[in-house]
Amino acid sequence: MAERRNHAPTIVDVAEQAGVSRATASRALSGYGRTSAATVERVRRAADEIGYRPNELARAMRAGSTGTIGLVVIADFTNAFFDRATKSIVDAARKRGYQVLISNTDEDAEVERRAIETLLEKQVDGLIVFPSATGHSEHLEAGNLGGRPLVLVDRRLDDLGVSTVTTDDYTGTREAVRNAVALGHSRLGFLVTAANIAGHTVARPPALISSVRDRADGFAAGAAEAGIPPEDQVWHFSEDVPESSEAAVAAMLDLDAPPSIIFTSNNDMALSVLKVAGSRGLAIGREVSLVTVDDSPWAAYMVPGITVVARPVEQLGELAVERLVAEIESPGQPVEDIQLPTELIPRASVADLRTASPER
């Protein structure tokens, strides 16, 4: 029977149990050096008897690699985009022999900084980050990462000089507006999420994260190219919490001349449109139309289905891992700015006003 100990068994305990030296026990368990098969078996049996578990982190650090990637994401996992992107990254890393340590920041740059520090302390081999900042982030500079490579995903920080994997949200949202105008919509509402504000505002905040900025700029370009004057555009920028976004939707719908269609920058904003419209008995696709960024199963299965600017989320995660692993395993890779195309998927949530007027 193994002796009861009041501490976690160590390699010294294994050596004592097996009747060998510490060096022999270490060689037998690690599979290196010249050790007879009988001794290896005796040492492994002794380790099992006392419940010894090797310190894999220490072993990996001695080898110069821990086989882990630090992933820092920014929002709650009820958001379909971040759920899918995280799963894609974890799956892609596993295929390449890496495990993923995950932290989330809720769009808080200070929380992000601490998360990066923690992951570096855990000796991750590299980092994939969805940055929460809109400008320069000192904690993501190469000199503060201890030599670990970094890939940004979904969002850009142009002054860092690191590889990024994003989607062409500008072109996608511009096309969505042009498509709606072609269907007869001329009074347009735009509901855009904005970090670091409270409530909602009609004034565009001075700083938006790059992906949201691209979407807002695409919405604006589509409206301008279609000849929609500013007075027929209703803009609201909202904190990404239901009470703020729902209040913004209500403010749009309470106007004397409400928009016939609302474009939203993400699924959370779209859900607020659905909730407020439903509470007022307004039928989506007839009395108010809706387009959002990012596809999801609920958007496709709803009746009516929701028109979306779909992004290749799984490919986004796969490429982020591919770029990072390339840098981990062969340092000095050229910096790449990879931008994937989006796709407008028309569904019945956008009324065709050329043949029928919306019922208000």
KOLGUTOR-999559 format. One record per atom (N, C-alpha, C, O): y, z, x. Coordinates in steps of 0.1 Angstrom, whole numbers, plus 5000, padded with zeros to 4 digits. Layout:
# KOLGUTOR-999559
YZX
...
//
This chain:
# KOLGUTOR-999559
498850005009
500050005000
501250005009
501350075019
502249925005
503549915013
504250045012
504350105002
504850085024
505650205024
506950185016
507550085017
507250285007
508450284999
509750305008
509750395016
510650215007
511850235015
513150245006
513050194995
514150315011
515350325003
516450225007
517550245004
515950115014
516950005018
516149875016
514949875016
516949765016
516249635015
515549615028
516049635039
514249565027
513449545039
514149445048
514749345044
514049475061
514649385072
513549325080
512349355078
513949235089
513049165098
512349265107
511149255111
513049375110
512449485118
511349555111
510249575116
511549575097
510449635089
509249545089
508149595089
509449415088
508349315087
507549325100
506349325100
508349335112
507649335125
506749465126
505649455131
507349575121
506549705122
505349695113
504249735117
505449635101
504349625092
503249535097
502049565095
503649425104
502649335110
502149375123
501149315128
502849475130
502449515143
502749415154
502049395164
503949345152
504349245162
505849285166
506449365160
506349205176
507749225180
508649165169
508249075161
509949205170
510949145161
511048995163
511148915154
511048955176
511248815179
510048735174
510248625169
508848795175
507648715170
507748705155
507448605149
508148815148
508248805133
509248705129
509048635119
510448695136
511448605133
510948455135
511148375127
510148435146
509648295149
508648265138
508648145133
507848355134
506748325124
507348295111
506848205104
508448365107
509048335093
509948215093
510048155083
510448185105
511448065105
510747935109
511347835108
509447945114
508747825117
509147755130
509047635131
509647835140
510047775152
509247845164
508747955162
509247785176
508647845187
507147835186
506547775177
506447905196
504947895197
504348025192
504448135199
503848025180
503248145174
501848095168
501847995161
500848175170
499548125165
499448135150
500248205143
498648055144
498448045129
498048185124
498548225113
497248255131
496848385126
497948485126
498148565117
498848475136
500048565136
501048535125
501548625119
501248405123
502148355112
501648415099
502348465091
500348405097
499748445084
499948605083
500248655072
499648675094
499848825093
501248865090
501448955082
502248795097
503648825094
504048795080
504748875074
503648675075
504048645061
503348735051
504048775041
502148775054
501548875045
502249005045
502449065035
502749055057
503449175058
504749165051
505249255044
505449045052
506749025045
506549035030
507349095023
505448975025
505148985010
504849125006
505349174995
504149205014
503749335011
504949435009
504949515000
505949415017
507149505017
508349445009
509349505008
508149325004
509149254996
510349205004
511449204999
510149165016
511149105024
511648975019
510848885016
512948955019
513548825015
514548785027
515448865030
514348675033
515248635044
516648615039
516948575028
517648645048
519048615045
519348465048
519648425059
519248395037
519348245038
520748205043
520948115050
521748285038
523148255042
523348265057
523948185063
522848385062
522948405077
522248295084
522748245094
521048265080
520248155086
521048025086
521047955096
521547995075
522347865073
523547865082
523847765088
524247975083
525447985091
525047965106
525847895113
523948015110
523547995124
523247845126
523447795137
522747775116
522447635117
523647555115
523647435118
524847605111
526047535110
526247475096
527247395094
525447505086
525547445073
524847535063
523747585065
525447555051
524947635041
524347555029
523647605020
524547425029
523947335019
524647365005
524047344995
525947415006
526647444993
527947374993
528547345003
528347344981
529647284978
530447374969
529947424959
531747394972
532547474963
533247384953
533947284957
533147414940
533747334930
534747424922
534347524917
536047374922
537047454915
537547364904
538147264906
537247404892
537747334880
538747424872
538947544875
539447364863
540747424859
540747474844
541647544841
539747434836
539947464822
538647524817
537647534824
538647574805
537347634799
536347524796
536747404794
535147564797
534047464796
533747414782
532847344779
534547464772
534447414758
535147274758
534847194748
535947244767
536547114768
535547014773
534947024783
535246904765
534146814767
534246744781
533246724788
535446714785
535646644798
535146734809
534346684818
535646864810
535246944821
533746984821
533147004831
533246994809
531747024808
530946914814
530046934821
531346784810
530546674814
530746654829
529846614837
532046664834
532346644848
531646744857
531046704867
531546874853
530946974860
529446944861
528846954872
528846914850
527346884850
527046764859
526046764867
527946664859
527746544867
527846584882
526946534890
528746664886
528946704900
527746784904
527146764915
527246884896
526146964899
524846884901
524146894910
524646784892
523446704892
523546614905
522546594912
524646554908
524846464919
524646544932
524046494942
525146664933
524946744945
523446784947
522946774958
522846824936
521346854937
520546744943
519646764951
520846624938
520146504943
520246484958
519346424964
521346534963
521646514977
521246644985
521646654997
520646744979
520246864986
521246974987
521047064995
522246964978
523347064979
523347144966
523047094955
523647274967
523947364955
525447374954
526147344963
525847404942
527247414938
527647554934
527047614925
528747604940
529347734936
530547694928
531447624933
530647754916
531747704907
532747814904
532347934902
534047784904
535047874900
536047804890
536147684892
536647874881
537647804872
538947884873
538948004876
540047814870
541347864873
542247874861
543347934862
541947814850
542747814838
544147764841
545147824836
544247664850
545547604853
546547694860
547747674860
545947794867
546847894874
546647874889
545647884895
547847834896
547747794910
547347914918
546647894929
547848034915
547448154923
545948184922
545348224931
545448174909
543948194908
543248084916
542148114922
543747964916
543147854924
543147894939
542047874946
544247944944
544347984958
543248084961
542548074972
543148194953
542148294955
540748244954
539848284962
540448144945
539148084944
538748014956
537648024961
539747934962
539447864974
539147964986
538247934993
539848074987
539648164997
538248224996
537548245006
537848254983
536448314981
535348214985
534448254991
535548094981
534547994984
534447965000
533347945005
535547975006
535547955021
534848075027
534148065037
535048195022
534348315027
532848305025
532048355033
532448225015
531048205013
530448095021
529248055019
531348035030
530847935039
530347805033
529447745038
531047765022
530647635016
530947525027
531847535035
530147415025
530347305035
531447215032
531947145040
531947225019
533047135015
533547175001
532847254995
534647114997
535247154984
535547034976
536046934981
535247044963
535746954953
536647024943
536247124938
537846984942
538847054934
539546964924
539946854927
539647024912
540546964901
541847044903
541947154897
542846994910
544047084913
544847114901
545047034892
545247244901
546147284890
547547264892
548347264883
547947244905
549347234909
549847094906
549046994905
551147084904
551846954902
552446904914
552846784915
552646984924
553246944937
552446984949
551246994948
553147024959
552447054972
551647184970
552147284964
550447194976
549647304976
549247344990
548347284996
549847444995
549647485009
548247525012
547647505022
547647595002
546247645004
545247535005
544047555009
545647415001
544647295002
544947215015
544247115017
545847255023
546047175035
544847195045
544147295044
544647095053
543447095062
543447215071
542347275073
544647255076
544647375085
544247505078
544047605085
544247505065
543947635058
542447625052
542047725045
541747525055
540447505050
539347535060
538147515058
539747565072
538747595083
537847485086
536647505090
538347365085
537647245089
536747185078
536047085080
536747255066
535947195055
536547075049
537747085047
535846975046
536446855039
536746885025
536146975019
537646815019
538146835005
538246704998
538746605004
537746694986
537946584977
538546634964
538146724958
539646564960
540346594947
539746504937
539446384939
539546554925
538946474914
539846494901
540346594898
540046384894
540746374882
542246374884
543046324876
542746434895
544146454897
544546434911
543746454920
545746384914
546246354927
547246454932
547946514924
547246474945
548346544952
548646464964
547946474974
549546374962
549746264972
550046304986
549746224995
550646424988
551046455002
549946525010
550246565021
548746545004
547646605012
546946515021
546346565031
546846385018
546146295026
544646315026
543946305036
544046345014
542646355012
542146255002
542946194995
540846235002
540246144992
540346194978
540246314976
540646104969
540746134955
539946044947
539745924950
539346094935
538646014926
539246034912
539146144907
539945934907
540645944894
540245834885
539445744888
540945834873
540745724864
542045664860
543145724862
542045534856
543345464853
543845494839
543745414830
544345614838
544745664825
546045584820
546245574808
546845544829
548045474826
547745344818
548245324807
546845264823
546545144817
545845164804
546045094794
544945264803
544245294791
545145344780
544945294768
546045434782
546945474771
547945364767
548245354756
548345294777
549245174773
548545084764
549145034754
547345044767
546544954758
546345014744
546344944734
546145154744
545845214731
547145204722
546945174710
548345214728
549545204720
549745054715
550045034704
549544964724
549744824721
548744784710
549044704701
547544834710
546544804700
546944854686
546844794676
547544984686
547945044673
549144964668
549244944656
550044924676
551244854672
550744714666
551344664656
549744654672
549244524667
548644544653
548544444646
548244664650
547644694637
548744734627
548444774615
549944724631
551044754621
551744884622
552644914614
551344964632
552045094633
553345084641
553445024651
554445144635
555745124641
556445264643
557545264648
555845364638
556445504639
555345584646
554345624640
555545614659
554545674667
554745814671
555845854675
553645894671
553746034675
552946054688
551845994689
553446134697
552746154710
552646304712
553646374713
551446354713
551146504716
550546514729
549346474731
551246574739
550846574753
550746714758
551646794756
549546754764
549446884769
550246894782
550346804790
550747014784
551647044796
551347184801
551447284793
550947194813
550747324819
552047394822
553047334824
552047524823
553147604827
554347604818
555547614822
554047574805
555147594795
554547684784
553347704783
555447744776
555047824765
555447754752
556547704751
554547754743
554747684730
554747534731
553947484738
555747474724
555847324725
557347284725
558147364721
557547164730
558947124732
558946974730
557946904733
560146914725
560246774724
560746714738
560746594740
561246804747
561746754760
560546744770
559746844771
560546634777
559446624787
559646724798
560746724804
558646804801
558746904812
559046824826
558546714827
559746884835
559946814847
558746794856
558746704864
557746874854
556546854863
555246854854
555046944846
554546744855
553246734848
552146704858
552446634868
550946744856
549846714865
549746564865
550046494855
549146504875
549246354877
548546284866
549046184861
547346334861
546646254851
547446264838
547446164830
548046374834
548846384822
550046294823
550446234814
550646304835
551846214837
551546074835
552245994829
550346024841
549945884839
549745854824
550145744820
549145944816
548945924802
550245914795
550445814787
551146004798
552446004791
553245874795
553845814786
553145834807
553845714811
553245584805
553945494802
551945594804
551245474797
551545464782
551845354777
551645584775
552045584761
553445524760
553745434752
554345564769
555745524769
555845374772
556645304765
555145324782
555145184785
554645094774
555244994771
553545144767
553045064756
554045054745
554144944739
554745164742
555745164731
556845074735
557344994727
557345084747
558444994752
558144854751
558844764747
556944814756
556444674757
556344614743
556544494740
555944704733
555844664719
557144664711
557144624700
558244704718
559544694712
559744814702
560544804693
559044924704
559245044695
560445124701
560445174712
561545134693
562745204698
562545354699
561645404693
563245424708
563045564710
563145644697
562445744695
563945604687
564145684675
562845674666
562745754657
561945584669
560745574662
559545624670
558345604667
559845704681
558845774689
559045924687
560145974690
558045994683
558146144682
557246204693
556046194692
557946264702
557146324714
557146484713
558246544710
556046534715
555946684717
555046714729
553946654730
555446804737
554646854748
554346994745
555147074742
553047024747
552447144742
551647224752
550947164760
551847354752
550847444759
549447414753
549347394741
548447424762
547147384758
546447504751
545347554756
547047554740
546447664732
546647614718
547647554714
545647644709
545747594695
546947624688
547547544681
547447754689
548647784681
549847704684
550647674676
549947664697
551147584701
550947434697
551847374692
549747384700
549547244696
549447214681
549947114676
548947314674
548947304659
550347304654
550747234644
551247394660
552647404655
553347264658
554147224651
552947204670
553547074673
553146974663
554046884659
551946964659
551446874649
552146894636
552646794629
552247014632
552947054619
554347004620
554846944610
555047024631
556446974632
556546824631
557546774624
555646754636
555646604635
555446564620
556146484615
554446634613
554146594600
555246634590
555246584579
556046734593
557046784585
558346704585
559246724577
558446604594
559546524595
559746434582
558746404575
560946404579
561246314567
560546184568
560046124559
560446134581
559746014583
558646044594
558946014606
557546094590
556546134600
555846014607
555945904601
555346024618
554645914624
553345874616
552745964610
553045744616
551845704610
550645724618
549445724614
550845744631
549745764641
550145864651
551345864655
549245944656
549446044666
548446014678
547246004676
549045994690
548245974702
548246114709
549246174711
547046154713
546946284720
546346264734
545646174736
546846354743
546446334757
545046394761
544546364771
544446474752
543146524754
542446564741
543146564731
541246604742
540446634730
540946764723
540846774711
541446854731
541946984725
543146944716
543247004705
544046864720
545146824712
544646744700
545246764689
543646664701
543146584690
542546684679
542746654667
541846784684
541346884674
542446954666
542246984654
543546974672
544647034665
545146934654
545546984643
545246804657
545646714647
544646714635
545046714624
543346714639
542346714628
542446844619
542346834607
542746954626
542847084618
544047084609
543947114597
545147044614
546447044606
546346944595
546746974584
545846824598
545746714588
544746764577
545046744566
543646824581
542646864571
543246974562
542946974550
544047064568
544547174560
545547124550
545847184540
546147004552
547146944543
546446834534
547146774526
545246814536
544546724527
544846574531
544746484523
545246554544
545546424548
544346354554
543746414563
543946234550
542746164555
543046094567
543946014568
542246124578
542346054591
541945914589
540945884582
542745824594
542445674593
542945614580
542845494579
543545694572
544245644560
545645694559
546645614559
545845824558
547145884557
547845924570
549045924571
547045944580
547545964594
546445914603
545245944601
546845834613
545845784623
545845864636
546845934638
544845844643
544645934655
543945854666
542945784664
544445874678
543845814691
543945924701
544945994702
542845944709
542846044719
542245994732
541645894732
542546064743
541946034756
540646114757
540546234754
539646054762
538246104764
537346094752
537746144741
536246034754
535246024744
534346154744
534346224754
533646174733
532746284732
531846264720
532146174711
530646324719
529846304708
530446324694
530246244685
531246434693
531846454680
532846344676
532946314664
533546284686
534446184683
533746054677
534245994668
532546034682
531845914678
531145944664
531045844656
530746064662
529846094650
530646134638
530146134627
531946164640
532746204628
532946084619
532745964623
533246114607
533646014597
535046034592
535246134585
535945944596
535745834604
535645864619
536045974623
535045774627
534945794641
536345794647
537245724642
536545864658
537945864664
538045764675
537245754684
539045684675
539445584685
539745664698
540545754697
539245624709
539445694722
539745604733
539345484733
540445654743
540545594756
539445664765
539645774769
538245604766
537145664772
537245654788
537645544793
536845754794
536845764809
535445774814
534645844807
535045714825
533645724830
533445854837
533445864850
533245964830
533246094835
532046114845
532246174855
530846074841
529746094850
529946024863
529546074874
530445904863
530745824875
531745894883
531745894896
532745954877
533846034884
533246144892
533546154904
532346224886
531646334893
530746284904
530746334915
529946174901
529046124911
529846074924
529346104935
530946004922
531645954933
532346064941
532446054953
532746164934
533446284941
532446344951
532746374962
531146364946
530146424955
529746324966
529646374977
529646204963
529346104973
530346104984
529946104996
531646104981
532646104991
532646234999
532746235011
532446354993
532446475000
531246485009
531346525021
530046455004
528846465013
528946365025
528546405036
529546255023
529746165034
530646225045
530346215057
531646295040
532546365050
531846485056
532046515068
531046555049
530346675054
529346625065
529246685076
528646525062
527546485071
527946385082
527246365092
529146325080
529646235091
531146245091
531846165085
531746355097
533146385097
533946265102
533546185110
535246255097
536146145101
536146025093
536645915097
535546035081
535545925072
536945885068
537845975067
537245755065
538545715061
538845775047
538045785039
540145815045
540545865032
540545745022
540945635025
540045775010
539945684999
540645734987
540545854984
541345644980
541945674967
541145584957
541545474955
540145644951
539345564941
539845584927
539945694923
540045474920
540545484907
539645394898
539445274900
538945464888
538045404879
538645354867
539645414862
538245244861
538845184849
538445274837
537445334836
539345264827
539145334814
538745224804
538945104806
538345264792
537945164781
538445214768
538145334764
539245134761
539645164747
538445134738
537945024737
538045244730
536945224721
537445234707
537745354702
537745124700
538345134686
537345184676
536145144676
537745284668
536945324657
537845334644
538945284645
537345394634
538045384621
539145484619
539745494608
539545564630
540545664628
541945604629
542945664626
542045474632
543345404632
543345304620
542545204620
544245324611
544445234599
544945104603
545845094612
544545004596
545144864598
546244854588
545944824576
547544874592
548644874582
549144734579
550044714571
548444634585
548844494582
548344454568
548944374561
547344524563
546744494550
546944604540
546744574528
547244724544
547444834535
548444934540
548444954552
549244994532
550145094536
549445234536
548545254528
549845314546
549245454546
549645524534
550745524529
548745604528
548945684516
549545824521
548845894528
550745844517
551445974521
551746054509
552346164510
//
